């Protein structure tokens, strides 16, 4: 037993010695390849070998040796007219500095890599490296503002190039950075944007950089790990195996054909004998049953005749009953269709009056409980000088014009997830964040307001060309808590109440035609997304002086 244990320990020791020598031998081979590439002046091959050695040392947690080879790879890559190789080398060097806790050098090398990716037009790779810069600022330097700046830069590039995955990642990183900074409002906003983007249909846009990166890595791996002699040897081996496989396949096919022919001949002989026996038995059986069959046929014919007569009489009565039943069924079906049409009309009418969730609650419980909302954005519009312009138009023209404009407003509200509340004459009122609360209703409402004013400008230009009367739109927005509910019993109406509604109305009356006038409450929620101009204060009953802002346009930076 002691001998066995001693021998087993010796084998383990020899195995470890063999593995260590094998590893050293492999390293020696790779370093020899690197040295050989440098001596023959092949900087590209040398850079690739240096990157390979750096990765191997990094996997073994020997970061100082890995750092040395990554530095050598960048120096060699700088002498090669290959932007992709330079980008890869500097990115690996940045990662190495990150692992060795040298964030300033990591950021510097990540920036160089990002610039090379930008020159290549590899937008997704550029966003990934910029996110690494932000990640380093956040985790190593604890500089949340610098990290947020980098994540926003990555988000802008992703939006410009329609890169779905990079946009989603930037939203998540921004939410995490703002959360670490203690800015809960912005953290929740970006988390909400991330959730909305995940629900987008999605979703099936092609990522050019993934294909490019995959092909480059495959080419790099093949170049590093296999020389031409090995490739040729492997190809010859594959050819020999396929040749043997094809030969064996032909032999098996011939054997199968031979067995199939033999089985077919035996089955044919057996089938012939069985057929002759069956024929003999069939003829004999037919003789036995022929006479009996004739007698039974006569008896059966008499029975069928009597049965046919009685069945015929019953069928006539049944047919008459079926006709009556079918008429009744047709009448019921017509009534059912009419009832279904009426039900669909009533449900459609109810949905035109109330939000879907409120309408469903009203149908189930015969009432809809009022609800309090902490954050709702209210939008008011009306037309400047509507009365004086309307006096110059016929009633049909006024109704037709308002219907055209308000139908377009309805479409815009639906696009930006706003709920239309009501119209009063030439005034239009809608709100975001009801009946389903969300964290983006302020952004949605301002985006919808800009699109409404743009629509009115285009409509005015067309009217001016035709020398027709046109309307100018005043528009005001405010964000705050409200109460929403259904009023009335015979004629339902979904409405909202609260100081936030009154202040939104004052924003509209204090605005200017063609502009989007918002309160300070709304401005605090959208100032990072829209370019705004402070325009002063307005006196509000029970509120005092309230700041107002004009929204100029959406920010793209």
DOSE-772325 format. One record per residue (C-alpha): residue number from 1; x, y, z; residue in one letter. Coordinates in nm, 3 decimals. Each point is the difference from the previous one (the first is absolute). Layout:
residues N
k;x;y;z;r
NUM;X;Y;Z;a $
...
END
This chain:
residues 557
k;x;y;z;r
1;0.000;0.000;0.000;x $
2;0.285;0.235;0.088;x $
3;0.166;-0.081;-0.331;x $
4;-0.322;0.078;-0.189;x $
5;-0.041;0.335;0.181;x $
6;0.364;0.096;-0.063;x $
7;-0.032;-0.092;-0.368;x $
8;-0.324;0.204;-0.034;x $
9;0.166;0.308;0.153;x $
10;0.292;-0.038;-0.233;x $
11;-0.233;-0.015;-0.301;x $
12;-0.179;0.318;0.110;x $
13;0.331;0.179;0.048;x $
14;0.120;-0.109;-0.344;x $
15;-0.327;0.120;-0.154;x $
16;0.038;0.347;0.153;x $
17;0.361;0.019;-0.113;x $
18;-0.110;-0.098;-0.351;x $
19;-0.273;0.268;-0.005;x $
20;0.237;0.271;0.123;x $
21;0.261;-0.091;-0.261;x $
22;-0.271;-0.012;-0.270;x $
23;-0.121;0.346;0.099;x $
24;0.352;0.139;-0.001;x $
25;0.060;-0.165;-0.335;x $
26;-0.317;0.161;-0.145;x $
27;0.101;0.340;0.136;x $
28;0.345;-0.049;-0.147;x $
29;-0.155;-0.086;-0.336;x $
30;-0.229;0.307;0.005;x $
31;0.286;0.227;0.101;x $
32;0.211;-0.154;-0.275;x $
33;-0.276;0.079;-0.252;x $
34;-0.009;0.358;0.129;x $
35;0.376;0.038;-0.029;x $
36;0.002;-0.157;-0.348;x $
37;-0.278;0.238;-0.122;x $
38;0.189;0.302;0.135;x $
39;0.325;-0.112;-0.166;x $
40;-0.164;-0.041;-0.342;x $
41;-0.171;0.339;0.037;x $
42;-0.358;-0.136;0.006;x $
43;-0.140;0.245;0.255;x $
44;-0.361;-0.117;-0.045;x $
45;0.079;-0.365;0.078;x $
46;0.222;0.112;0.287;x $
47;-0.280;0.216;0.145;x $
48;-0.244;-0.289;-0.020;x $
49;0.247;-0.232;0.175;x $
50;0.057;0.262;0.272;x $
51;-0.379;0.032;0.055;x $
52;-0.025;-0.380;0.023;x $
53;0.277;-0.019;0.261;x $
54;-0.156;0.286;0.197;x $
55;-0.336;-0.180;0.013;x $
56;0.163;-0.324;0.116;x $
57;0.185;0.177;0.283;x $
58;-0.318;0.189;0.091;x $
59;-0.197;-0.327;0.028;x $
60;0.268;-0.120;0.245;x $
61;-0.039;0.324;0.208;x $
62;0.357;0.100;-0.086;x $
63;-0.100;0.357;-0.083;x $
64;0.350;0.154;-0.001;x $
65;0.116;-0.240;-0.276;x $
66;-0.330;0.050;-0.187;x $
67;0.044;0.379;0.019;x $
68;0.347;-0.025;-0.150;x $
69;-0.122;-0.195;-0.306;x $
70;-0.305;0.224;-0.052;x $
71;0.230;0.306;0.005;x $
72;0.222;-0.170;-0.257;x $
73;-0.308;-0.082;-0.211;x $
74;-0.105;0.370;-0.015;x $
75;0.354;0.106;-0.098;x $
76;0.007;-0.258;-0.280;x $
77;-0.357;0.079;-0.114;x $
78;0.086;0.371;-0.036;x $
79;0.237;-0.098;-0.285;x $
80;-0.278;-0.186;-0.188;x $
81;-0.267;0.160;-0.220;x $
82;-0.275;-0.204;0.169;x $
83;-0.243;0.207;0.209;x $
84;-0.185;-0.308;0.130;x $
85;0.328;-0.148;0.136;x $
86;0.088;0.330;0.168;x $
87;-0.345;0.028;0.154;x $
88;0.023;-0.355;0.137;x $
89;0.352;0.047;0.139;x $
90;-0.081;0.325;0.182;x $
91;-0.325;-0.143;0.137;x $
92;0.185;-0.303;0.143;x $
93;0.263;0.231;0.151;x $
94;-0.278;0.211;0.158;x $
95;-0.154;-0.313;0.152;x $
96;0.340;-0.101;0.139;x $
97;0.048;0.341;0.167;x $
98;-0.355;-0.027;0.138;x $
99;0.084;-0.338;0.159;x $
100;0.324;0.140;0.146;x $
101;-0.191;0.294;0.155;x $
102;0.151;0.276;-0.216;x $
103;-0.323;0.175;-0.114;x $
104;0.163;0.306;-0.161;x $
105;0.205;-0.216;-0.241;x $
106;-0.299;-0.229;-0.058;x $
107;-0.215;0.300;-0.102;x $
108;0.274;0.139;-0.226;x $
109;0.034;-0.328;-0.190;x $
110;-0.379;-0.050;-0.020;x $
111;-0.026;0.347;-0.160;x $
112;0.261;-0.090;-0.262;x $
113;-0.186;-0.325;-0.078;x $
114;-0.335;0.185;-0.027;x $
115;0.153;0.249;-0.249;x $
116;0.125;-0.284;-0.220;x $
117;-0.343;-0.166;0.009;x $
118;-0.157;0.334;-0.101;x $
119;0.236;0.026;-0.301;x $
120;-0.096;-0.355;-0.098;x $
121;-0.372;0.086;0.022;x $
122;-0.046;-0.281;0.256;x $
123;-0.260;0.189;0.203;x $
124;-0.099;-0.284;0.235;x $
125;0.362;-0.076;0.090;x $
126;0.051;0.371;0.063;x $
127;-0.297;0.011;0.240;x $
128;0.127;-0.306;0.189;x $
129;0.344;0.156;0.054;x $
130;-0.151;0.337;0.105;x $
131;-0.215;-0.188;0.253;x $
132;0.321;-0.160;0.132;x $
133;0.134;0.356;0.059;x $
134;-0.316;0.090;0.194;x $
135;0.019;-0.330;0.190;x $
136;0.361;0.081;0.100;x $
137;-0.096;0.352;0.114;x $
138;-0.285;-0.140;0.212;x $
139;0.168;-0.307;0.152;x $
140;0.362;0.111;0.032;x $
141;-0.013;0.381;0.031;x $
142;-0.350;0.022;0.160;x $
143;-0.060;0.295;-0.234;x $
144;-0.370;-0.043;-0.080;x $
145;-0.029;0.325;-0.201;x $
146;0.285;-0.102;-0.232;x $
147;-0.153;-0.348;-0.036;x $
148;-0.342;0.147;-0.087;x $
149;0.162;0.222;-0.265;x $
150;0.160;-0.306;-0.167;x $
151;-0.322;-0.207;0.017;x $
152;-0.195;0.285;-0.161;x $
153;0.262;0.027;-0.274;x $
154;-0.035;-0.373;-0.067;x $
155;-0.382;0.036;-0.002;x $
156;0.016;0.281;-0.258;x $
157;0.215;-0.210;-0.236;x $
158;-0.233;-0.300;0.045;x $
159;-0.307;0.216;-0.077;x $
160;0.161;0.153;-0.309;x $
161;0.082;-0.347;-0.135;x $
162;-0.321;-0.176;0.119;x $
163;0.192;-0.255;0.210;x $
164;-0.271;-0.154;0.221;x $
165;0.225;-0.198;0.237;x $
166;0.236;0.294;0.064;x $
167;-0.291;0.237;0.071;x $
168;-0.142;-0.248;0.251;x $
169;0.341;-0.046;0.168;x $
170;0.056;0.378;0.022;x $
171;-0.342;0.050;0.165;x $
172;0.082;-0.269;0.258;x $
173;0.349;0.146;0.071;x $
174;-0.144;0.352;0.035;x $
175;-0.266;-0.122;0.242;x $
176;0.269;-0.176;0.207;x $
177;0.230;0.308;-0.003;x $
178;-0.277;0.240;0.103;x $
179;-0.103;-0.243;0.274;x $
180;0.357;-0.009;0.129;x $
181;0.009;0.380;-0.009;x $
182;-0.324;0.015;0.203;x $
183;-0.204;0.161;-0.280;x $
184;-0.312;-0.218;0.037;x $
185;-0.215;0.195;-0.250;x $
186;0.243;-0.043;-0.290;x $
187;0.072;-0.358;0.101;x $
188;-0.372;-0.082;-0.016;x $
189;-0.038;0.185;-0.330;x $
190;0.279;-0.195;-0.173;x $
191;-0.120;-0.325;0.155;x $
192;-0.344;0.077;-0.143;x $
193;0.152;0.071;-0.344;x $
194;0.186;-0.331;0.022;x $
195;-0.322;-0.187;0.081;x $
196;-0.184;0.166;-0.289;x $
197;0.282;-0.083;-0.242;x $
198;-0.005;-0.365;0.111;x $
199;-0.373;-0.016;-0.083;x $
200;0.045;0.138;-0.345;x $
201;-0.094;-0.210;-0.242;x $
202;0.242;-0.048;0.013;x $
203;0.213;-0.051;-0.162;x $
204;0.192;-0.177;-0.309;x $
205;0.254;0.260;-0.116;x $
206;0.348;-0.158;-0.151;x $
207;0.314;0.095;0.187;x $
208;0.276;0.051;-0.257;x $
209;0.273;0.015;0.260;x $
210;-0.082;-0.347;0.148;x $
211;0.054;-0.166;-0.338;x $
212;0.316;0.200;-0.061;x $
213;0.139;-0.080;0.346;x $
214;-0.085;-0.369;-0.027;x $
215;0.172;-0.031;-0.338;x $
216;0.306;0.190;0.124;x $
217;0.035;-0.217;0.312;x $
218;-0.036;-0.319;-0.202;x $
219;0.266;0.119;-0.243;x $
220;0.225;0.105;0.288;x $
221;-0.040;-0.333;0.181;x $
222;0.070;-0.198;-0.317;x $
223;0.307;0.210;-0.076;x $
224;0.142;-0.036;0.348;x $
225;-0.063;-0.364;0.075;x $
226;0.061;-0.172;-0.333;x $
227;0.279;0.028;-0.255;x $
228;-0.027;-0.095;-0.367;x $
229;0.158;-0.346;0.048;x $
230;-0.250;-0.087;0.275;x $
231;-0.291;0.126;-0.212;x $
232;0.115;-0.210;-0.298;x $
233;0.048;-0.309;0.220;x $
234;-0.347;0.041;0.146;x $
235;-0.156;0.045;-0.345;x $
236;0.175;-0.317;-0.125;x $
237;-0.124;-0.192;0.303;x $
238;-0.360;0.121;-0.060;x $
239;0.027;-0.102;-0.366;x $
240;0.127;-0.350;0.094;x $
241;-0.282;-0.049;0.252;x $
242;-0.262;0.109;-0.253;x $
243;0.151;-0.235;-0.259;x $
244;-0.015;-0.297;0.239;x $
245;-0.352;0.099;0.103;x $
246;-0.117;0.013;-0.361;x $
247;0.161;-0.335;-0.076;x $
248;-0.166;-0.164;0.301;x $
249;-0.330;0.158;-0.100;x $
250;0.018;-0.152;-0.347;x $
251;0.074;-0.343;0.144;x $
252;-0.291;0.022;0.241;x $
253;-0.228;0.113;-0.280;x $
254;0.097;-0.300;-0.214;x $
255;-0.059;-0.237;0.292;x $
256;-0.336;0.155;0.074;x $
257;-0.105;-0.031;-0.366;x $
258;0.101;-0.367;-0.006;x $
259;-0.193;-0.079;0.319;x $
260;-0.303;0.190;-0.127;x $
261;-0.007;-0.201;-0.326;x $
262;0.028;-0.330;0.191;x $
263;-0.279;0.096;0.237;x $
264;-0.217;0.111;-0.289;x $
265;0.034;-0.334;-0.183;x $
266;-0.083;-0.200;0.317;x $
267;-0.298;0.220;0.078;x $
268;-0.125;-0.027;-0.359;x $
269;0.003;-0.382;0.014;x $
270;-0.171;-0.008;0.339;x $
271;-0.261;0.253;-0.114;x $
272;-0.078;-0.204;-0.311;x $
273;-0.062;-0.318;0.206;x $
274;-0.220;0.183;0.245;x $
275;-0.199;0.158;-0.282;x $
276;-0.070;-0.340;-0.160;x $
277;-0.120;-0.143;0.336;x $
278;-0.219;0.302;0.064;x $
279;-0.153;-0.028;-0.347;x $
280;-0.092;-0.364;0.061;x $
281;-0.159;0.076;0.337;x $
282;-0.186;0.300;-0.146;x $
283;-0.158;-0.203;-0.278;x $
284;-0.112;-0.272;0.241;x $
285;-0.146;0.256;0.242;x $
286;-0.189;0.173;-0.278;x $
287;-0.166;-0.325;-0.094;x $
288;-0.108;-0.061;0.363;x $
289;-0.158;0.341;0.041;x $
290;-0.148;0.057;-0.346;x $
291;-0.328;-0.184;0.065;x $
292;-0.040;0.133;0.351;x $
293;0.072;0.350;-0.129;x $
294;-0.272;-0.020;-0.260;x $
295;-0.258;-0.100;0.262;x $
296;0.109;0.272;0.237;x $
297;-0.012;0.253;-0.282;x $
298;-0.364;-0.077;-0.069;x $
299;-0.095;0.031;0.367;x $
300;0.203;0.318;0.038;x $
301;-0.158;0.157;-0.309;x $
302;-0.350;-0.049;0.144;x $
303;0.115;0.149;0.330;x $
304;0.161;0.299;-0.172;x $
305;-0.313;0.072;-0.202;x $
306;-0.218;0.021;0.309;x $
307;0.266;0.197;0.184;x $
308;0.035;0.243;-0.290;x $
309;-0.371;0.076;0.002;x $
310;-0.012;0.075;0.372;x $
311;0.330;0.193;-0.014;x $
312;-0.123;0.210;-0.291;x $
313;-0.306;0.111;0.195;x $
314;0.214;0.082;0.308;x $
315;0.251;0.191;-0.213;x $
316;-0.267;0.226;-0.142;x $
317;-0.117;0.097;0.349;x $
318;0.360;0.046;0.114;x $
319;0.080;0.220;-0.300;x $
320;-0.292;0.227;0.080;x $
321;0.117;0.028;0.364;x $
322;0.357;0.070;-0.113;x $
323;-0.120;0.281;-0.223;x $
324;-0.177;0.162;0.295;x $
325;0.302;-0.050;0.228;x $
326;0.234;0.148;-0.263;x $
327;-0.220;0.306;-0.037;x $
328;0.007;0.051;0.376;x $
329;0.378;-0.050;0.010;x $
330;0.048;0.254;-0.282;x $
331;-0.213;0.251;0.185;x $
332;0.199;-0.055;0.322;x $
333;0.329;0.033;-0.188;x $
334;-0.113;0.329;-0.157;x $
335;-0.107;0.129;0.341;x $
336;0.334;-0.109;0.147;x $
337;0.192;0.182;-0.273;x $
338;-0.209;0.314;0.051;x $
339;0.061;-0.017;0.375;x $
340;0.375;-0.051;-0.057;x $
341;0.012;0.300;-0.233;x $
342;-0.183;0.212;0.254;x $
343;0.236;-0.119;0.274;x $
344;0.305;0.084;-0.211;x $
345;-0.143;0.343;-0.076;x $
346;-0.069;0.071;0.366;x $
347;0.347;-0.121;0.105;x $
348;0.165;0.205;-0.274;x $
349;-0.201;0.304;0.106;x $
350;0.096;-0.057;0.364;x $
351;0.371;-0.026;-0.093;x $
352;-0.029;0.326;-0.192;x $
353;-0.129;0.166;0.318;x $
354;0.207;-0.174;0.270;x $
355;0.347;-0.159;0.027;x $
356;-0.003;-0.376;-0.053;x $
357;0.089;-0.085;0.361;x $
358;-0.270;0.233;0.138;x $
359;-0.258;-0.130;-0.248;x $
360;0.075;-0.361;0.102;x $
361;-0.038;0.088;0.369;x $
362;-0.329;0.179;-0.075;x $
363;-0.136;-0.305;-0.184;x $
364;0.101;-0.241;0.280;x $
365;-0.101;0.206;0.307;x $
366;-0.248;0.256;-0.145;x $
367;0.220;0.275;0.146;x $
368;0.361;0.124;-0.026;x $
369;0.173;0.110;0.319;x $
370;0.190;0.334;-0.013;x $
371;0.380;-0.034;0.008;x $
372;0.279;0.225;0.126;x $
373;0.317;0.030;-0.212;x $
374;0.323;0.152;0.133;x $
375;0.155;0.086;-0.338;x $
376;-0.216;0.089;-0.302;x $
377;0.087;0.242;-0.283;x $
378;-0.300;0.207;-0.121;x $
379;-0.004;0.165;-0.345;x $
380;-0.242;0.281;-0.101;x $
381;-0.045;0.165;-0.343;x $
382;-0.223;0.263;-0.154;x $
383;0.002;0.220;-0.311;x $
384;0.093;0.367;-0.002;x $
385;-0.289;0.220;-0.121;x $
386;-0.225;-0.299;-0.063;x $
387;-0.322;0.199;0.034;x $
388;0.098;0.270;-0.250;x $
389;0.122;-0.256;-0.256;x $
390;-0.304;-0.225;0.051;x $
391;-0.232;0.291;-0.080;x $
392;0.146;0.004;-0.351;x $
393;-0.066;-0.373;-0.055;x $
394;-0.317;-0.204;-0.045;x $
395;-0.104;-0.237;0.283;x $
396;0.077;-0.300;-0.223;x $
397;0.350;0.133;-0.073;x $
398;0.068;0.062;0.371;x $
399;-0.108;-0.351;0.099;x $
400;0.197;-0.154;-0.287;x $
401;0.316;0.198;0.088;x $
402;-0.019;-0.084;0.373;x $
403;-0.065;-0.366;-0.079;x $
404;0.306;-0.013;-0.227;x $
405;0.228;0.165;0.259;x $
406;-0.129;-0.191;0.304;x $
407;0.016;-0.333;-0.188;x $
408;0.371;0.063;-0.061;x $
409;0.041;0.094;0.371;x $
410;-0.171;-0.332;0.090;x $
411;0.251;-0.187;-0.217;x $
412;0.296;0.181;0.162;x $
413;-0.136;-0.074;0.350;x $
414;-0.028;-0.370;-0.084;x $
415;0.355;-0.003;-0.137;x $
416;0.144;0.153;0.320;x $
417;-0.217;-0.198;0.246;x $
418;-0.211;0.299;0.105;x $
419;-0.367;-0.023;0.102;x $
420;-0.242;0.244;-0.164;x $
421;-0.223;0.151;0.272;x $
422;-0.242;0.229;-0.186;x $
423;-0.054;0.286;-0.245;x $
424;-0.188;0.316;0.092;x $
425;-0.070;0.209;-0.310;x $
426;0.342;0.074;-0.149;x $
427;0.187;-0.123;0.313;x $
428;0.166;-0.345;0.015;x $
429;0.113;-0.174;0.320;x $
430;0.205;-0.317;0.047;x $
431;0.228;-0.150;0.266;x $
432;0.286;-0.248;0.036;x $
433;0.047;-0.249;0.282;x $
434;-0.368;-0.104;0.023;x $
435;-0.178;-0.233;0.038;x $
436;0.325;-0.204;0.018;x $
437;0.274;0.192;0.190;x $
438;0.345;0.028;-0.162;x $
439;0.322;0.193;0.055;x $
440;0.034;0.146;-0.351;x $
441;-0.329;0.189;-0.035;x $
442;0.170;0.344;0.015;x $
443;0.236;-0.091;-0.289;x $
444;-0.290;-0.156;-0.193;x $
445;-0.222;0.308;0.042;x $
446;0.270;0.247;-0.111;x $
447;0.085;-0.217;-0.303;x $
448;-0.369;-0.010;-0.094;x $
449;-0.032;0.379;0.047;x $
450;0.292;0.070;-0.238;x $
451;-0.158;-0.228;-0.261;x $
452;-0.339;0.175;0.040;x $
453;0.156;0.344;-0.058;x $
454;0.192;-0.135;-0.301;x $
455;-0.325;-0.134;-0.147;x $
456;-0.169;0.339;0.050;x $
457;0.291;0.182;-0.169;x $
458;-0.018;-0.227;-0.306;x $
459;-0.381;0.038;-0.013;x $
460;0.031;0.382;0.023;x $
461;0.249;0.007;-0.290;x $
462;-0.241;-0.197;-0.219;x $
463;-0.290;0.232;0.098;x $
464;0.205;0.311;-0.078;x $
465;0.086;-0.129;-0.348;x $
466;-0.374;-0.043;-0.065;x $
467;-0.076;0.343;0.159;x $
468;-0.220;-0.170;0.263;x $
469;-0.056;0.074;0.368;x $
470;0.218;-0.197;0.238;x $
471;0.033;-0.050;0.375;x $
472;0.303;0.062;0.226;x $
473;0.040;-0.234;0.298;x $
474;0.084;0.091;0.359;x $
475;0.119;-0.295;0.209;x $
476;0.080;-0.036;0.371;x $
477;0.130;-0.293;0.211;x $
478;0.035;-0.066;0.373;x $
479;0.092;-0.309;0.207;x $
480;-0.131;-0.086;0.345;x $
481;-0.247;-0.205;0.208;x $
482;-0.363;-0.030;-0.113;x $
483;-0.322;-0.193;0.071;x $
484;-0.170;-0.182;-0.290;x $
485;-0.342;-0.161;-0.020;x $
486;-0.331;-0.046;-0.183;x $
487;-0.279;0.250;0.049;x $
488;-0.364;-0.030;-0.102;x $
489;-0.246;-0.290;-0.015;x $
490;-0.182;0.026;-0.331;x $
491;0.286;0.161;-0.195;x $
492;0.338;-0.111;0.131;x $
493;0.303;0.230;-0.011;x $
494;0.357;-0.076;0.108;x $
495;0.153;0.312;0.154;x $
496;0.291;0.117;0.217;x $
497;0.021;0.257;0.280;x $
498;0.265;0.171;0.208;x $
499;0.240;0.296;0.018;x $
500;0.218;-0.164;-0.265;x $
501;-0.291;0.025;-0.248;x $
502;-0.064;0.367;0.085;x $
503;0.368;0.087;-0.036;x $
504;0.016;-0.176;-0.340;x $
505;-0.293;0.220;-0.112;x $
506;0.192;0.311;0.116;x $
507;0.305;-0.120;-0.194;x $
508;-0.216;-0.016;-0.313;x $
509;-0.158;0.345;0.049;x $
510;0.342;0.149;0.083;x $
511;0.166;-0.155;-0.305;x $
512;0.057;0.132;-0.351;x $
513;-0.136;-0.132;-0.332;x $
514;0.225;-0.259;-0.159;x $
515;0.201;-0.063;0.321;x $
516;-0.003;-0.269;0.272;x $
517;-0.028;0.169;0.343;x $
518;0.083;-0.221;0.302;x $
519;0.009;0.052;0.376;x $
520;0.303;-0.035;0.224;x $
521;-0.136;-0.337;0.124;x $
522;0.011;-0.143;-0.353;x $
523;0.329;0.175;-0.083;x $
524;0.177;-0.177;0.289;x $
525;-0.101;-0.338;-0.148;x $
526;0.086;0.066;-0.368;x $
527;0.292;0.245;0.007;x $
528;0.251;-0.275;-0.082;x $
529;-0.197;-0.100;-0.311;x $
530;-0.116;0.333;-0.147;x $
531;0.160;0.337;-0.061;x $
532;-0.207;0.257;0.193;x $
533;-0.001;0.382;0.046;x $
534;-0.100;0.166;0.327;x $
535;-0.265;0.265;-0.072;x $
536;-0.100;0.138;0.338;x $
537;-0.272;-0.041;0.259;x $
538;-0.379;-0.004;-0.009;x $
539;-0.233;0.079;0.290;x $
540;-0.217;-0.297;0.097;x $
541;-0.290;0.017;0.247;x $
542;0.090;-0.165;0.334;x $
543;0.349;-0.078;-0.143;x $
544;0.169;0.338;-0.033;x $
545;0.266;0.048;-0.267;x $
546;0.077;-0.310;-0.212;x $
547;0.297;-0.037;-0.240;x $
548;-0.069;-0.078;-0.366;x $
549;0.221;-0.140;-0.279;x $
550;-0.028;-0.026;-0.377;x $
551;0.105;-0.338;-0.147;x $
552;0.213;0.057;-0.312;x $
553;0.086;-0.345;-0.125;x $
554;0.110;-0.349;0.106;x $
555;0.363;-0.043;0.101;x $
556;0.211;-0.233;-0.214;x $
557;0.311;0.018;0.213;x $
END
